[in-house]
Amino acid sequence: MTTDTDTDIEPGPRAGRREWLGLAVLALPTLLLSLDMSVLYLALPHLAADLAPSSSQLLWIMDI
């Protein structure tokens, strides 16, 4: 078996504290938004039953 030096890939530098902090800063709001939206989707049938909104009002509830 022959190896070609052109196909050898060296790993890049490892992520430091700053990169991990940046990832956390971006991931945390995304996680919170997805949790908020999932709770709202689960609550929407109960809100619709109690408030009896129209279709456009339901869209406003989801957008707000």
Backbone torsions as a table, in degrees:
resi	resn	phi	psi	omega
1	MET	NA	131.8	-179.4
2	THR	-106.7	148.4	176.1
3	THR	-115.2	141.2	179.4
4	ASP	-107.4	128.8	-176.6
5	THR	-70.8	-18.3	179.1
6	ASP	-72.8	-23.4	-177.8
7	THR	-94.9	-5.4	177.6
8	ASP	-72.9	128.2	-178.6
9	ILE	-112.2	123.4	177.5
10	GLU	-90.1	139.6	179.1
11	PRO	-69.1	146.8	179.3
12	GLY	-77.9	-178.7	179.1
13	PRO	-67.6	148.6	-179.5
14	ARG	-75.9	154.0	179.3
15	ALA	-70.7	138.4	179.5
16	GLY	-99.5	-169.4	-178.0
17	ARG	-62.1	-38.7	-178.3
18	ARG	-64.9	-41.3	179.4
19	GLU	-66.2	-41.5	179.0
20	TRP	-67.0	-36.8	176.9
21	LEU	-65.6	-41.1	176.0
22	GLY	-61.7	-40.4	177.3
23	LEU	-63.8	-42.1	178.8
24	ALA	-64.7	-39.9	179.7
25	VAL	-64.0	-34.5	178.6
26	LEU	-82.7	-33.9	-175.5
27	ALA	-78.3	-35.1	-176.5
28	LEU	-62.7	-48.6	177.2
29	PRO	-63.1	-34.6	178.0
30	THR	-64.5	-42.8	177.8
31	LEU	-63.8	-44.6	179.9
32	LEU	-64.0	-39.8	178.3
33	LEU	-65.3	-41.4	179.8
34	SER	-67.7	-36.8	175.7
35	LEU	-65.3	-43.3	179.5
36	ASP	-61.6	-44.2	-179.2
37	MET	-67.7	-37.5	179.8
38	SER	-67.8	-38.0	176.9
39	VAL	-65.4	-40.6	179.6
40	LEU	-66.3	-39.5	178.0
41	TYR	-65.1	-35.4	177.9
42	LEU	-72.5	-31.6	-178.6
43	ALA	-84.4	-16.6	-174.2
44	LEU	-58.8	-42.0	178.0
45	PRO	-61.6	-37.2	178.7
46	HIS	-70.4	-39.0	176.2
47	LEU	-63.5	-41.7	-179.2
48	ALA	-66.3	-36.6	179.3
49	ALA	-69.7	-38.6	-177.7
50	ASP	-78.4	-40.1	-173.0
51	LEU	-96.1	-20.0	-177.5
52	ALA	51.4	55.4	-179.3
53	PRO	-80.8	161.5	174.4
54	SER	-78.5	177.0	-179.2
55	SER	-63.7	-42.2	179.9
56	SER	-68.3	-33.7	176.2
57	GLN	-67.5	-35.1	174.9
58	LEU	-63.5	-38.8	176.5
59	LEU	-64.0	-39.4	177.5
60	TRP	-64.4	-39.7	177.3
61	ILE	-59.8	-42.9	-179.4
62	MET	-70.5	-34.6	-178.2
63	ASP	-75.5	-34.6	-177.9
64	ILE	-73.2	NA	NA
